Amino acid sequence: MLSRTAALLLPAFGRLRITADPAPATAPAATAPAATAPAADTDPAATAPVTADTAPTVAPGSIVAANHTSLSDPVVVLAALHRLGARPVVLATAGLWRIPLLGTLLRHEGHIAVHRGTARAAESLDAAAEALAAGRVVLIYGEGRLPRRRDSGELPPGPFRSGLARLAHATGAPVVPLGQAGSRRLTSGGTAKQLAGLATAPVRRPGLHVHLGAPLHLPADTAEATARAHHAVTAAWAAASRHAAARHSTARHAAAGHGPEATLP
C-alpha cells in the first residue's frame, strides 16, 4: 500500500529516473538491439543503460541500504523500488507509529519500528532477520538520522551505525547499495520551508534520481563491514547526485530557451 501510494503520488511532485551499475557479464551480448524496459526510465547519461536485459533488480531476501537526506526521500526510494518490482519492509524510527493512519498502515504492512536508545533497539534487527528469512526485501538507512544541513544542497552519507553490518552478518543476506539525490529539493530545512517545498513541487517538478550499486556480501568484522557498506552507498549517492545535477542544469538551460533542449517536452 505505501509503496504503491508513493509510486502513484511521486510523479506529481518530481521526475524520477533510475540507473544502476553495470551487471557482471554472464553471456555474450545479443546482436539485436535490446528493448527498453518499462520498469525504469532510460537515461542517456546513465552509468549503465537500463534495458530489458540490464534493468536493475532487487532479489528477494536482500537488504537495501540507502542514504538518508530528507523527510521525503523514503517516498522517492519506495517509488523507485516499486517500479523495480520490490515491496520492501522498512526499518524506521518508532515515532512514526504514533502518527494516526500512518502508524496503522505501517503495522498492517509489517514495517519495523526502531526504538533507538532503548532496551528494545535490538528487536528491530530480529524482526528484520525474520523478514529476510521469509524472502522479503528489507530497506535500512545506515546513518539512522537526517543531516543537519538546512538548505537544499546535497551531502554525502554520514557515518553509519553498526546495525546494517550486524544484520548482514547474522543473515548472510546480500546488501544492495542505493543512492538517491534530489529529494532535498522537495523537502529540506525548517517546517515552513518544507511545507513550501511540497506546495511548489508540482509546479517545479524537480529531478529525482535513484542509483543502485551492485549487490555485495559484507565481511564478518563489524567495523570493516560498516566501512564497506558506507563506501558503497556513498558511491551510489555520488552517481545519483551527478545525474540529478546534470538534469537540473539541462532543465534550467531549456527553461532559458537555449539550445535544442528547449524544444523537449
Secondary structure, DSSP 8 states (H G I E B T S, - for coil): -HHHHHHHHGGGT-EEEEEE------S---SS-----TTS---TT-SS---TTT-----TT-EEEE----TTHHHHHHHHHHHTT---EEEEEGGGGGSTTHHHHHHHTT-EEE-TTSTTTTHHHHHHHHHHHTT--EEEETT-S-----SS---------SHHHHHHHHH---EEEEEEESGGGTS-SSHHHHHHHHHHHHHH--EEEEEE---B---SSHHHHHHHHHHHHHHHHHHHHHHHHHHHHHHHHHHTT-SGGGG--
